Amino acid sequence: MTPAALTSYARLCGTALARAHARSGDRIAIAAYLGKADTFDQAVAEFARTYAAQTITDHATLAATVAAGVVRAAPEL
């Protein structure tokens, strides 16, 4: 798959996912379920921090394998 085709495919997948999520819930029911506490907000923030740390670790691992010649990488076209 060419970089341009992959970009188009990712855009289509993202659009489909966003539309599915936008139609998947009753905002009033969800707000009532979550309540007024910030428990959910804190959980999402912690998930984001953990995900970011994992992304940094994964990139470092990938960069090391490329540098060691285990994986080939080409610059973006």
PQR file with spaces between the fields and no chain letter, atoms N, CA, C, O and H, PARSE charges and radii, in Angstrom:
ATOM       1  N    MET     1       0.864   -1.172    0.000 -0.4000 1.5000
ATOM       2  CA   MET     1       0.000    0.000    0.000 -0.0000 2.0000
ATOM       3  C    MET     1       0.908    1.232    0.000  0.5500 1.7000
ATOM       4  O    MET     1       1.852    1.321    0.785 -0.5500 1.4000
ATOM       5  N    THR     2       0.618    2.140   -0.857 -0.4000 1.5000
ATOM       6  CA   THR     2       1.425    3.357   -0.933 -0.0000 2.0000
ATOM       7  C    THR     2       1.110    4.257    0.269  0.5500 1.7000
ATOM       8  O    THR     2       0.056    4.117    0.889 -0.5500 1.4000
ATOM       9  H    THR     2      -0.149    2.067   -1.495  0.4000 1.0000
ATOM      10  N    PRO     3       2.017    5.174    0.595 -0.5600 1.5000
ATOM      11  CA   PRO     3       1.728    6.096    1.692  0.2800 2.0000
ATOM      12  C    PRO     3       0.427    6.880    1.480  0.5500 1.7000
ATOM      13  O    PRO     3      -0.327    7.107    2.426 -0.5500 1.4000
ATOM      14  N    ALA     4       0.174    7.288    0.247 -0.4000 1.5000
ATOM      15  CA   ALA     4      -1.059    8.043   -0.030 -0.0000 2.0000
ATOM      16  C    ALA     4      -2.295    7.171    0.174  0.5500 1.7000
ATOM      17  O    ALA     4      -3.297    7.630    0.721 -0.5500 1.4000
ATOM      18  H    ALA     4       0.786    7.104   -0.522  0.4000 1.0000
ATOM      19  N    ALA     5      -2.227    5.917   -0.265 -0.4000 1.5000
ATOM      20  CA   ALA     5      -3.360    5.004   -0.081 -0.0000 2.0000
ATOM      21  C    ALA     5      -3.581    4.717    1.397  0.5500 1.7000
ATOM      22  O    ALA     5      -4.722    4.661    1.857 -0.5500 1.4000
ATOM      23  H    ALA     5      -1.413    5.543   -0.710  0.4000 1.0000
ATOM      24  N    LEU     6      -2.493    4.536    2.145 -0.4000 1.5000
ATOM      25  CA   LEU     6      -2.617    4.294    3.586 -0.0000 2.0000
ATOM      26  C    LEU     6      -3.238    5.494    4.278  0.5500 1.7000
ATOM      27  O    LEU     6      -4.074    5.332    5.167 -0.5500 1.4000
ATOM      28  H    LEU     6      -1.567    4.582    1.772  0.4000 1.0000
ATOM      29  N    THR     7      -2.845    6.682    3.887 -0.4000 1.5000
ATOM      30  CA   THR     7      -3.426    7.900    4.462 -0.0000 2.0000
ATOM      31  C    THR     7      -4.921    7.973    4.171  0.5500 1.7000
ATOM      32  O    THR     7      -5.710    8.298    5.058 -0.5500 1.4000
ATOM      33  H    THR     7      -2.166    6.813    3.165  0.4000 1.0000
ATOM      34  N    SER     8      -5.311    7.676    2.948 -0.4000 1.5000
ATOM      35  CA   SER     8      -6.737    7.685    2.591 -0.0000 2.0000
ATOM      36  C    SER     8      -7.506    6.629    3.367  0.5500 1.7000
ATOM      37  O    SER     8      -8.603    6.889    3.860 -0.5500 1.4000
ATOM      38  H    SER     8      -4.670    7.412    2.228  0.4000 1.0000
ATOM      39  N    TYR     9      -6.932    5.445    3.476 -0.4000 1.5000
ATOM      40  CA   TYR     9      -7.571    4.358    4.219 -0.0000 2.0000
ATOM      41  C    TYR     9      -7.752    4.746    5.691  0.5500 1.7000
ATOM      42  O    TYR     9      -8.823    4.543    6.263 -0.5500 1.4000
ATOM      43  H    TYR     9      -6.041    5.234    3.076  0.4000 1.0000
ATOM      44  N    ALA    10      -6.710    5.300    6.293 -0.4000 1.5000
ATOM      45  CA   ALA    10      -6.793    5.711    7.698 -0.0000 2.0000
ATOM      46  C    ALA    10      -7.848    6.797    7.889  0.5500 1.7000
ATOM      47  O    ALA    10      -8.580    6.785    8.878 -0.5500 1.4000
ATOM      48  H    ALA    10      -5.840    5.465    5.828  0.4000 1.0000
ATOM      49  N    ARG    11      -7.925    7.720    6.961 -0.4000 1.5000
ATOM      50  CA   ARG    11      -8.927    8.789    7.031 -0.0000 2.0000
ATOM      51  C    ARG    11     -10.339    8.199    6.972  0.5500 1.7000
ATOM      52  O    ARG    11     -11.214    8.601    7.738 -0.5500 1.4000
ATOM      53  H    ARG    11      -7.330    7.729    6.158  0.4000 1.0000
ATOM      54  N    LEU    12     -10.557    7.249    6.065 -0.4000 1.5000
ATOM      55  CA   LEU    12     -11.870    6.603    5.959 -0.0000 2.0000
ATOM      56  C    LEU    12     -12.222    5.827    7.233  0.5500 1.7000
ATOM      57  O    LEU    12     -13.353    5.898    7.715 -0.5500 1.4000
ATOM      58  H    LEU    12      -9.846    6.922    5.442  0.4000 1.0000
ATOM      59  N    CYS    13     -11.261    5.097    7.769 -0.4000 1.5000
ATOM      60  CA   CYS    13     -11.498    4.351    9.011 -0.0000 2.0000
ATOM      61  C    CYS    13     -11.819    5.306   10.158  0.5500 1.7000
ATOM      62  O    CYS    13     -12.734    5.052   10.942 -0.5500 1.4000
ATOM      63  H    CYS    13     -10.342    5.039    7.378  0.4000 1.0000
ATOM      64  N    GLY    14     -11.084    6.383   10.255 -0.4000 1.5000
ATOM      65  CA   GLY    14     -11.326    7.364   11.312 -0.0000 2.0000
ATOM      66  C    GLY    14     -12.698    7.998   11.196  0.5500 1.7000
ATOM      67  O    GLY    14     -13.382    8.208   12.198 -0.5500 1.4000
ATOM      68  H    GLY    14     -10.341    6.590    9.619  0.4000 1.0000
ATOM      69  N    THR    15     -13.096    8.301    9.975 -0.4000 1.5000
ATOM      70  CA   THR    15     -14.420    8.889    9.754 -0.0000 2.0000
ATOM      71  C    THR    15     -15.516    7.918   10.158  0.5500 1.7000
ATOM      72  O    THR    15     -16.472    8.303   10.832 -0.5500 1.4000
ATOM      73  H    THR    15     -12.541    8.130    9.161  0.4000 1.0000
ATOM      74  N    ALA    16     -15.385    6.656    9.747 -0.4000 1.5000
ATOM      75  CA   ALA    16     -16.392    5.649   10.093 -0.0000 2.0000
ATOM      76  C    ALA    16     -16.470    5.463   11.604  0.5500 1.7000
ATOM      77  O    ALA    16     -17.562    5.369   12.164 -0.5500 1.4000
ATOM      78  H    ALA    16     -14.609    6.344    9.200  0.4000 1.0000
ATOM      79  N    LEU    17     -15.320    5.411   12.263 -0.4000 1.5000
ATOM      80  CA   LEU    17     -15.301    5.239   13.717 -0.0000 2.0000
ATOM      81  C    LEU    17     -15.921    6.436   14.423  0.5500 1.7000
ATOM      82  O    LEU    17     -16.691    6.270   15.369 -0.5500 1.4000
ATOM      83  H    LEU    17     -14.433    5.488   11.808  0.4000 1.0000
ATOM      84  N    ALA    18     -15.594    7.628   13.975 -0.4000 1.5000
ATOM      85  CA   ALA    18     -16.157    8.838   14.594 -0.0000 2.0000
ATOM      86  C    ALA    18     -17.673    8.876   14.446  0.5500 1.7000
ATOM      87  O    ALA    18     -18.386    9.231   15.384 -0.5500 1.4000
ATOM      88  H    ALA    18     -14.968    7.764   13.207  0.4000 1.0000
ATOM      89  N    ARG    19     -18.153    8.514   13.280 -0.4000 1.5000
ATOM      90  CA   ARG    19     -19.610    8.516   13.072 -0.0000 2.0000
ATOM      91  C    ARG    19     -20.292    7.458   13.924  0.5500 1.7000
ATOM      92  O    ARG    19     -21.374    7.692   14.463 -0.5500 1.4000
ATOM      93  H    ARG    19     -17.574    8.226   12.517  0.4000 1.0000
ATOM      94  N    ALA    20     -19.669    6.307   14.046 -0.4000 1.5000
ATOM      95  CA   ALA    20     -20.245    5.245   14.875 -0.0000 2.0000
ATOM      96  C    ALA    20     -20.312    5.683   16.335  0.5500 1.7000
ATOM      97  O    ALA    20     -21.313    5.447   17.012 -0.5500 1.4000
ATOM      98  H    ALA    20     -18.790    6.117   13.609  0.4000 1.0000
ATOM      99  N    HIS    21     -19.253    6.316   16.815 -0.4000 1.5000
ATOM     100  CA   HIS    21     -19.252    6.781   18.198 -0.0000 2.0000
ATOM     101  C    HIS    21     -20.265    7.906   18.409  0.5500 1.7000
ATOM     102  O    HIS    21     -20.909    7.976   19.456 -0.5500 1.4000
ATOM     103  H    HIS    21     -18.440    6.508   16.265  0.4000 1.0000
ATOM     104  N    ALA    22     -20.402    8.762   17.439 -0.4000 1.5000
ATOM     105  CA   ALA    22     -21.325    9.888   17.565 -0.0000 2.0000
ATOM     106  C    ALA    22     -22.772    9.424   17.664  0.5500 1.7000
ATOM     107  O    ALA    22     -23.616   10.145   18.195 -0.5500 1.4000
ATOM     108  H    ALA    22     -19.879    8.705   16.589  0.4000 1.0000
ATOM     109  N    ARG    23     -23.061    8.254   17.170 -0.4000 1.5000
ATOM     110  CA   ARG    23     -24.432    7.742   17.162 -0.0000 2.0000
ATOM     111  C    ARG    23     -24.655    6.659   18.213  0.5500 1.7000
ATOM     112  O    ARG    23     -25.744    6.088   18.283 -0.5500 1.4000
ATOM     113  H    ARG    23     -22.375    7.668   16.739  0.4000 1.0000
ATOM     114  N    SER    24     -23.664    6.372   19.015 -0.4000 1.5000
ATOM     115  CA   SER    24     -23.750    5.196   19.868 -0.0000 2.0000
ATOM     116  C    SER    24     -24.335    5.443   21.255  0.5500 1.7000
ATOM     117  O    SER    24     -24.556    4.482   21.991 -0.5500 1.4000
ATOM     118  H    SER    24     -22.780    6.836   18.958  0.4000 1.0000
ATOM     119  N    GLY    25     -24.588    6.668   21.632 -0.4000 1.5000
ATOM     120  CA   GLY    25     -25.037    6.857   22.997 -0.0000 2.0000
ATOM     121  C    GLY    25     -26.024    7.986   23.193  0.5500 1.7000
ATOM     122  O    GLY    25     -26.133    8.907   22.383 -0.5500 1.4000
ATOM     123  H    GLY    25     -24.408    7.449   21.034  0.4000 1.0000
ATOM     124  N    ASP    26     -26.719    7.883   24.266 -0.4000 1.5000
ATOM     125  CA   ASP    26     -27.652    8.921   24.695 -0.0000 2.0000
ATOM     126  C    ASP    26     -26.885    9.822   25.655  0.5500 1.7000
ATOM     127  O    ASP    26     -26.566    9.409   26.770 -0.5500 1.4000
ATOM     128  H    ASP    26     -26.631    7.136   24.924  0.4000 1.0000
ATOM     129  N    ARG    27     -26.589   11.046   25.234 -0.4000 1.5000
ATOM     130  CA   ARG    27     -25.726   11.916   26.040 -0.0000 2.0000
ATOM     131  C    ARG    27     -26.283   12.178   27.431  0.5500 1.7000
ATOM     132  O    ARG    27     -25.512   12.325   28.380 -0.5500 1.4000
ATOM     133  H    ARG    27     -26.848   11.381   24.328  0.4000 1.0000
ATOM     134  N    ILE    28     -27.586   12.239   27.575 -0.4000 1.5000
ATOM     135  CA   ILE    28     -28.202   12.462   28.891 -0.0000 2.0000
ATOM     136  C    ILE    28     -27.971   11.249   29.790  0.5500 1.7000
ATOM     137  O    ILE    28     -27.604   11.393   30.956 -0.5500 1.4000
ATOM     138  H    ILE    28     -28.212   12.119   26.804  0.4000 1.0000
ATOM     139  N    ALA    29     -28.186   10.068   29.248 -0.4000 1.5000
ATOM     140  CA   ALA    29     -27.975    8.837   30.022 -0.0000 2.0000
ATOM     141  C    ALA    29     -26.506    8.685   30.411  0.5500 1.7000
ATOM     142  O    ALA    29     -26.189    8.290   31.533 -0.5500 1.4000
ATOM     143  H    ALA    29     -28.485    9.951   28.301  0.4000 1.0000
ATOM     144  N    ILE    30     -25.618    9.002   29.477 -0.4000 1.5000
ATOM     145  CA   ILE    30     -24.185    8.891   29.774 -0.0000 2.0000
ATOM     146  C    ILE    30     -23.796    9.886   30.861  0.5500 1.7000
ATOM     147  O    ILE    30     -23.070    9.529   31.790 -0.5500 1.4000
ATOM     148  H    ILE    30     -25.875    9.324   28.566  0.4000 1.0000
ATOM     149  N    ALA    31     -24.260   11.112   30.763 -0.4000 1.5000
ATOM     150  CA   ALA    31     -23.948   12.126   31.781 -0.0000 2.0000
ATOM     151  C    ALA    31     -24.486   11.706   33.141  0.5500 1.7000
ATOM     152  O    ALA    31     -23.817   11.885   34.159 -0.5500 1.4000
ATOM     153  H    ALA    31     -24.849   11.403   30.009  0.4000 1.0000
ATOM     154  N    ALA    32     -25.685   11.152   33.161 -0.4000 1.5000
ATOM     155  CA   ALA    32     -26.262   10.696   34.431 -0.0000 2.0000
ATOM     156  C    ALA    32     -25.441    9.550   35.009  0.5500 1.7000
ATOM     157  O    ALA    32     -25.229    9.490   36.220 -0.5500 1.4000
ATOM     158  H    ALA    32     -26.229   11.007   32.334  0.4000 1.0000
ATOM     159  N    TYR    33     -24.983    8.648   34.164 -0.4000 1.5000
ATOM     160  CA   TYR    33     -24.175    7.512   34.610 -0.0000 2.0000
ATOM     161  C    TYR    33     -22.841    7.981   35.184  0.5500 1.7000
ATOM     162  O    TYR    33     -22.385    7.466   36.205 -0.5500 1.4000
ATOM     163  H    TYR    33     -25.156    8.696   33.180  0.4000 1.0000
ATOM     164  N    LEU    34     -22.217    8.956   34.528 -0.4000 1.5000
ATOM     165  CA   LEU    34     -20.910    9.431   34.978 -0.0000 2.0000
ATOM     166  C    LEU    34     -21.012   10.275   36.244  0.5500 1.7000
ATOM     167  O    LEU    34     -20.085   10.304   37.053 -0.5500 1.4000
ATOM     168  H    LEU    34     -22.587    9.374   33.698  0.4000 1.0000
ATOM     169  N    GLY    35     -22.122   10.950   36.410 -0.4000 1.5000
ATOM     170  CA   GLY    35     -22.306   11.769   37.608 -0.0000 2.0000
ATOM     171  C    GLY    35     -21.496   13.046   37.574  0.5500 1.7000
ATOM     172  O    GLY    35     -20.955   13.430   36.536 -0.5500 1.4000
ATOM     173  H    GLY    35     -22.876   10.926   35.753  0.4000 1.0000
ATOM     174  N    LYS    36     -21.417   13.704   38.729 -0.4000 1.5000
ATOM     175  CA   LYS    36     -20.741   15.000   38.812 -0.0000 2.0000
ATOM     176  C    LYS    36     -19.291   14.891   39.285  0.5500 1.7000
ATOM     177  O    LYS    36     -18.535   15.857   39.176 -0.5500 1.4000
ATOM     178  H    LYS    36     -21.856   13.392   39.572  0.4000 1.0000
ATOM     179  N    ALA    37     -18.897   13.741   39.805 -0.4000 1.5000
ATOM     180  CA   ALA    37     -17.517   13.561   40.273 -0.0000 2.0000
ATOM     181  C    ALA    37     -16.560   13.556   39.078  0.5500 1.7000
ATOM     182  O    ALA    37     -16.982   13.373   37.936 -0.5500 1.4000
ATOM     183  H    ALA    37     -19.511   12.956   39.894  0.4000 1.0000
ATOM     184  N    ASP    38     -15.295   13.756   39.350 -0.4000 1.5000
ATOM     185  CA   ASP    38     -14.310   13.773   38.264 -0.0000 2.0000
ATOM     186  C    ASP    38     -13.599   12.427   38.121  0.5500 1.7000
ATOM     187  O    ASP    38     -12.511   12.364   37.548 -0.5500 1.4000
ATOM     188  H    ASP    38     -14.953   13.905   40.277  0.4000 1.0000
ATOM     189  N    THR    39     -14.196   11.357   38.631 -0.4000 1.5000
ATOM     190  CA   THR    39     -13.577   10.028   38.577 -0.0000 2.0000
ATOM     191  C    THR    39     -13.281    9.608   37.141  0.5500 1.7000
ATOM     192  O    THR    39     -12.180    9.146   36.843 -0.5500 1.4000
ATOM     193  H    THR    39     -15.080   11.408   39.096  0.4000 1.0000
ATOM     194  N    PHE    40     -14.255    9.764   36.255 -0.4000 1.5000
ATOM     195  CA   PHE    40     -14.055    9.388   34.858 -0.0000 2.0000
ATOM     196  C    PHE    40     -12.987   10.269   34.225  0.5500 1.7000
ATOM     197  O    PHE    40     -12.118    9.769   33.511 -0.5500 1.4000
ATOM     198  H    PHE    40     -15.150   10.139   36.497  0.4000 1.0000
ATOM     199  N    ASP    41     -13.040   11.562   34.476 -0.4000 1.5000
ATOM     200  CA   ASP    41     -12.050   12.488   33.915 -0.0000 2.0000
ATOM     201  C    ASP    41     -10.637   12.089   34.337  0.5500 1.7000
ATOM     202  O    ASP    41      -9.712   12.079   33.524 -0.5500 1.4000
ATOM     203  H    ASP    41     -13.746   11.968   35.056  0.4000 1.0000
ATOM     204  N    GLN    42     -10.488   11.762   35.617 -0.4000 1.5000
ATOM     205  CA   GLN    42      -9.180   11.353   36.123 -0.0000 2.0000
ATOM     206  C    GLN    42      -8.722   10.048   35.482  0.5500 1.7000
ATOM     207  O    GLN    42      -7.544    9.892   35.164 -0.5500 1.4000
ATOM     208  H    GLN    42     -11.239   11.770   36.276  0.4000 1.0000
ATOM     209  N    ALA    43      -9.643    9.116   35.294 -0.4000 1.5000
ATOM     210  CA   ALA    43      -9.297    7.834   34.670 -0.0000 2.0000
ATOM     211  C    ALA    43      -8.849    8.034   33.224  0.5500 1.7000
ATOM     212  O    ALA    43      -7.882    7.414   32.783 -0.5500 1.4000
ATOM     213  H    ALA    43     -10.600    9.243   35.553  0.4000 1.0000
ATOM     214  N    VAL    44      -9.542    8.889   32.490 -0.4000 1.5000
ATOM     215  CA   VAL    44      -9.173    9.153   31.100 -0.0000 2.0000
ATOM     216  C    VAL    44      -7.817    9.859   31.043  0.5500 1.7000
ATOM     217  O    VAL    44      -6.995    9.553   30.178 -0.5500 1.4000
ATOM     218  H    VAL    44     -10.329    9.392   32.849  0.4000 1.0000
ATOM     219  N    ALA    45      -7.581   10.789   31.949 -0.4000 1.5000
ATOM     220  CA   ALA    45      -6.289   11.487   31.986 -0.0000 2.0000
ATOM     221  C    ALA    45      -5.154   10.514   32.301  0.5500 1.7000
ATOM     222  O    ALA    45      -4.087   10.583   31.690 -0.5500 1.4000
ATOM     223  H    ALA    45      -8.248   11.038   32.651  0.4000 1.0000
ATOM     224  N    GLU    46      -5.380    9.614   33.246 -0.4000 1.5000
ATOM     225  CA   GLU    46      -4.352    8.623   33.596 -0.0000 2.0000
ATOM     226  C    GLU    46      -4.098    7.689   32.414  0.5500 1.7000
ATOM     227  O    GLU    46      -2.950    7.352   32.122 -0.5500 1.4000
ATOM     228  H    GLU    46      -6.246    9.557   33.742  0.4000 1.0000
ATOM     229  N    PHE    47      -5.162    7.274   31.741 -0.4000 1.5000
ATOM     230  CA   PHE    47      -5.000    6.436   30.549 -0.0000 2.0000
ATOM     231  C    PHE    47      -4.156    7.163   29.506  0.5500 1.7000
ATOM     232  O    PHE    47      -3.264    6.564   28.906 -0.5500 1.4000
ATOM     233  H    PHE    47      -6.094    7.548   31.978  0.4000 1.0000
ATOM     234  N    ALA    48      -4.429    8.445   29.287 -0.4000 1.5000
ATOM     235  CA   ALA    48      -3.684    9.220   28.292 -0.0000 2.0000
ATOM     236  C    ALA    48      -2.207    9.315   28.663  0.5500 1.7000
ATOM     237  O    ALA    48      -1.339    9.192   27.798 -0.5500 1.4000
ATOM     238  H    ALA    48      -5.153    8.932   29.775  0.4000 1.0000
ATOM     239  N    ARG    49      -1.921    9.532   29.937 -0.4000 1.5000
ATOM     240  CA   ARG    49      -0.517    9.604   30.380 -0.0000 2.0000
ATOM     241  C    ARG    49       0.176    8.257   30.165  0.5500 1.7000
ATOM     242  O    ARG    49       1.305    8.206   29.675 -0.5500 1.4000
ATOM     243  H    ARG    49      -2.626    9.632   30.639  0.4000 1.0000
ATOM     244  N    THR    50      -0.494    7.181   30.528 -0.4000 1.5000
ATOM     245  CA   THR    50       0.080    5.844   30.372 -0.0000 2.0000
ATOM     246  C    THR    50       0.284    5.519   28.899  0.5500 1.7000
ATOM     247  O    THR    50       1.317    4.970   28.516 -0.5500 1.4000
ATOM     248  H    THR    50      -1.410    7.222   30.926  0.4000 1.0000
ATOM     249  N    TYR    51      -0.700    5.859   28.076 -0.4000 1.5000
ATOM     250  CA   TYR    51      -0.615    5.602   26.637 -0.0000 2.0000
ATOM     251  C    TYR    51       0.540    6.388   26.030  0.5500 1.7000
ATOM     252  O    TYR    51       1.281    5.862   25.199 -0.5500 1.4000
ATOM     253  H    TYR    51      -1.539    6.305   28.387  0.4000 1.0000
ATOM     254  N    ALA    52       0.697    7.637   26.437 -0.4000 1.5000
ATOM     255  CA   ALA    52       1.795    8.465   25.921 -0.0000 2.0000
ATOM     256  C    ALA    52       3.148    7.862   26.303  0.5500 1.7000
ATOM     257  O    ALA    52       4.061    7.803   25.480 -0.5500 1.4000
ATOM     258  H    ALA    52       0.095    8.064   27.111  0.4000 1.0000
ATOM     259  N    ALA    53       3.268    7.419   27.539 -0.4000 1.5000
ATOM     260  CA   ALA    53       4.531    6.805   27.989 -0.0000 2.0000
ATOM     261  C    ALA    53       4.820    5.541   27.181  0.5500 1.7000
ATOM     262  O    ALA    53       5.963    5.300   26.793 -0.5500 1.4000
ATOM     263  H    ALA    53       2.525    7.467   28.207  0.4000 1.0000
ATOM     264  N    GLN    54       3.794    4.740   26.928 -0.4000 1.5000
ATOM     265  CA   GLN    54       3.984    3.517   26.145 -0.0000 2.0000
ATOM     266  C    GLN    54       4.382    3.846   24.709  0.5500 1.7000
ATOM     267  O    GLN    54       5.205    3.149   24.116 -0.5500 1.4000
ATOM     268  H    GLN    54       2.866    4.936   27.243  0.4000 1.0000
ATOM     269  N    THR    55       3.808    4.897   24.156 -0.4000 1.5000
ATOM     270  CA   THR    55       4.149    5.309   22.800 -0.0000 2.0000
ATOM     271  C    THR    55       5.620    5.711   22.718  0.5500 1.7000
ATOM     272  O    THR    55       6.307    5.366   21.756 -0.5500 1.4000
ATOM     273  H    THR    55       3.140    5.464   24.638  0.4000 1.0000
ATOM     274  N    ILE    56       6.096    6.430   23.710 -0.4000 1.5000
ATOM     275  CA   ILE    56       7.512    6.828   23.752 -0.0000 2.0000
ATOM     276  C    ILE    56       8.402    5.599   23.835  0.5500 1.7000
ATOM     277  O    ILE    56       9.410    5.512   23.133 -0.5500 1.4000
ATOM     278  H    ILE    56       5.538    6.710   24.491  0.4000 1.0000
ATOM     279  N    THR    57       8.037    4.649   24.687 -0.4000 1.5000
ATOM     280  CA   THR    57       8.799    3.401   24.824 -0.0000 2.0000
ATOM     281  C    THR    57       8.796    2.622   23.515  0.5500 1.7000
ATOM     282  O    THR    57       9.838    2.138   23.074 -0.5500 1.4000
ATOM     283  H    THR    57       7.219    4.719   25.257  0.4000 1.0000
ATOM     284  N    ASP    58       7.625    2.502   22.895 -0.4000 1.5000
ATOM     285  CA   ASP    58       7.513    1.764   21.634 -0.0000 2.0000
ATOM     286  C    ASP    58       8.362    2.408   20.544  0.5500 1.7000
ATOM     287  O    ASP    58       9.024    1.709   19.777 -0.5500 1.4000
ATOM     288  H    ASP    58       6.778    2.895   23.254  0.4000 1.0000
ATOM     289  N    HIS    59       8.345    3.740   20.473 -0.4000 1.5000
ATOM     290  CA   HIS    59       9.138    4.419   19.453 -0.0000 2.0000
ATOM     291  C    HIS    59      10.625    4.202   19.697  0.5500 1.7000
ATOM     292  O    HIS    59      11.382    3.978   18.753 -0.5500 1.4000
ATOM     293  H    HIS    59       7.807    4.308   21.096  0.4000 1.0000
ATOM     294  N    ALA    60      11.044    4.267   20.942 -0.4000 1.5000
ATOM     295  CA   ALA    60      12.458    4.037   21.259 -0.0000 2.0000
ATOM     296  C    ALA    60      12.873    2.618   20.863  0.5500 1.7000
ATOM     297  O    ALA    60      13.967    2.412   20.338 -0.5500 1.4000
ATOM     298  H    ALA    60      10.428    4.449   21.709  0.4000 1.0000
ATOM     299  N    THR    61      12.006    1.651   21.114 -0.4000 1.5000
ATOM     300  CA   THR    61      12.285    0.267   20.734 -0.0000 2.0000
ATOM     301  C    THR    61      12.386    0.139   19.220  0.5500 1.7000
ATOM     302  O    THR    61      13.302   -0.504   18.708 -0.5500 1.4000
ATOM     303  H    THR    61      11.117    1.818   21.540  0.4000 1.0000
ATOM     304  N    LEU    62      11.449    0.750   18.506 -0.4000 1.5000
ATOM     305  CA   LEU    62      11.492    0.719   17.042 -0.0000 2.0000
ATOM     306  C    LEU    62      12.768    1.377   16.529  0.5500 1.7000
ATOM     307  O    LEU    62      13.441    0.825   15.659 -0.5500 1.4000
ATOM     308  H    LEU    62      10.705    1.273   18.922  0.4000 1.0000
ATOM     309  N    ALA    63      13.103    2.540   17.054 -0.4000 1.5000
ATOM     310  CA   ALA    63      14.309    3.242   16.608 -0.0000 2.0000
ATOM     311  C    ALA    63      15.552    2.385   16.853  0.5500 1.7000
ATOM     312  O    ALA    63      16.458    2.357   16.020 -0.5500 1.4000
ATOM     313  H    ALA    63      12.556    2.989   17.761  0.4000 1.0000
ATOM     314  N    ALA    64      15.599    1.690   17.983 -0.4000 1.5000
ATOM     315  CA   ALA    64      16.747    0.832   18.292 -0.0000 2.0000
ATOM     316  C    ALA    64      16.835   -0.345   17.318  0.5500 1.7000
ATOM     317  O    ALA    64      17.928   -0.715   16.887 -0.5500 1.4000
ATOM     318  H    ALA    64      14.863    1.712   18.660  0.4000 1.0000
ATOM     319  N    THR    65      15.698   -0.927   16.975 -0.4000 1.5000
ATOM     320  CA   THR    65      15.728   -2.050   16.031 -0.0000 2.0000
ATOM     321  C    THR    65      16.110   -1.588   14.624  0.5500 1.7000
ATOM     322  O    THR    65      16.763   -2.323   13.884 -0.5500 1.4000
ATOM     323  H    THR    65      14.810   -0.627   17.326  0.4000 1.0000
ATOM     324  N    VAL    66      15.708   -0.386   14.259 -0.4000 1.5000
ATOM     325  CA   VAL    66      16.114    0.171   12.963 -0.0000 2.0000
ATOM     326  C    VAL    66      17.615    0.429   12.984  0.5500 1.7000
ATOM     327  O    VAL    66      18.320    0.078   12.038 -0.5500 1.4000
ATOM     328  H    VAL    66      15.177    0.212   14.860  0.4000 1.0000
ATOM     329  N    ALA    67      18.103    1.038   14.054 -0.4000 1.5000
ATOM     330  CA   ALA    67      19.532    1.332   14.163 -0.0000 2.0000
ATOM     331  C    ALA    67      20.383    0.063   14.155  0.5500 1.7000
ATOM     332  O    ALA    67      21.505    0.065   13.647 -0.5500 1.4000
ATOM     333  H    ALA    67      17.530    1.323   14.822  0.4000 1.0000
ATOM     334  N    ALA    68      19.846   -1.019   14.717 -0.4000 1.5000
ATOM     335  CA   ALA    68      20.571   -2.296   14.767 -0.0000 2.0000
ATOM     336  C    ALA    68      20.451   -3.072   13.450  0.5500 1.7000
ATOM     337  O    ALA    68      21.092   -4.108   13.278 -0.5500 1.4000
ATOM     338  H    ALA    68      18.935   -1.021   15.129  0.4000 1.0000
ATOM     339  N    GLY    69      19.631   -2.571   12.527 -0.4000 1.5000
ATOM     340  CA   GLY    69      19.479   -3.246   11.252 -0.0000 2.0000
ATOM     341  C    GLY    69      18.482   -4.389   11.268  0.5500 1.7000
ATOM     342  O    GLY    69      18.374   -5.127   10.288 -0.5500 1.4000
ATOM     343  H    GLY    69      19.110   -1.729   12.666  0.4000 1.0000
ATOM     344  N    VAL    70      17.756   -4.548   12.355 -0.4000 1.5000
ATOM     345  CA   VAL    70      16.765   -5.626   12.463 -0.0000 2.0000
ATOM     346  C    VAL    70      15.540   -5.309   11.615  0.5500 1.7000
ATOM     347  O    VAL    70      14.938   -6.202   11.018 -0.5500 1.4000
ATOM     348  H    VAL    70      17.844   -3.949   13.151  0.4000 1.0000
ATOM     349  N    VAL    71      15.180   -4.039   11.569 -0.4000 1.5000
ATOM     350  CA   VAL    71      14.030   -3.576   10.813 -0.0000 2.0000
ATOM     351  C    VAL    71      14.510   -2.489    9.859  0.5500 1.7000
ATOM     352  O    VAL    71      15.290   -1.617   10.241 -0.5500 1.4000
ATOM     353  H    VAL    71      15.669   -3.314   12.054  0.4000 1.0000
ATOM     354  N    ARG    72      14.038   -2.546    8.620 -0.4000 1.5000
ATOM     355  CA   ARG    72      14.382   -1.501    7.663 -0.0000 2.0000
ATOM     356  C    ARG    72      13.325   -0.407    7.731  0.5500 1.7000
ATOM     357  O    ARG    72      12.144   -0.685    7.934 -0.5500 1.4000
ATOM     358  H    ARG    72      13.404   -3.254    8.310  0.4000 1.0000
ATOM     359  N    ALA    73      13.749    0.816    7.561 -0.4000 1.5000
ATOM     360  CA   ALA    73      12.822    1.942    7.540 -0.0000 2.0000
ATOM     361  C    ALA    73      13.227    2.872    6.406  0.5500 1.7000
ATOM     362  O    ALA    73      14.408    3.034    6.098 -0.5500 1.4000
ATOM     363  H    ALA    73      14.709    1.043    7.396  0.4000 1.0000
ATOM     364  N    ALA    74      12.232    3.467    5.806 -0.4000 1.5000
ATOM     365  CA   ALA    74      12.485    4.416    4.711 -0.0000 2.0000
ATOM     366  C    ALA    74      11.850    5.734    5.092  0.5500 1.7000
ATOM     367  O    ALA    74      10.827    5.749    5.777 -0.5500 1.4000
ATOM     368  H    ALA    74      11.273    3.335    6.056  0.4000 1.0000
ATOM     369  N    PRO    75      12.430    6.839    4.665 -0.5600 1.5000
ATOM     370  CA   PRO    75      11.827    8.138    4.960  0.2800 2.0000
ATOM     371  C    PRO    75      10.470    8.254    4.268  0.5500 1.7000
ATOM     372  O    PRO    75      10.229    7.632    3.233 -0.5500 1.4000
ATOM     373  N    GLU    76       9.606    9.049    4.849 -0.4000 1.5000
ATOM     374  CA   GLU    76       8.291    9.287    4.263 -0.0000 2.0000
ATOM     375  C    GLU    76       8.460    9.990    2.924  0.5500 1.7000
ATOM     376  O    GLU    76       9.284   10.895    2.787 -0.5500 1.4000
ATOM     377  H    GLU    76       9.802    9.554    5.690  0.4000 1.0000
ATOM     378  N    LEU    77       7.687    9.573    1.953 -0.4000 1.5000
ATOM     379  CA   LEU    77       7.771   10.159    0.620 -0.0000 2.0000
ATOM     380  C    LEU    77       6.817   11.296    0.457  0.5500 1.7000
ATOM     381  O    LEU    77       6.759   11.905   -0.611 -0.5500 1.4000
ATOM     382  H    LEU    77       7.018    8.838    2.064  0.4000 1.0000
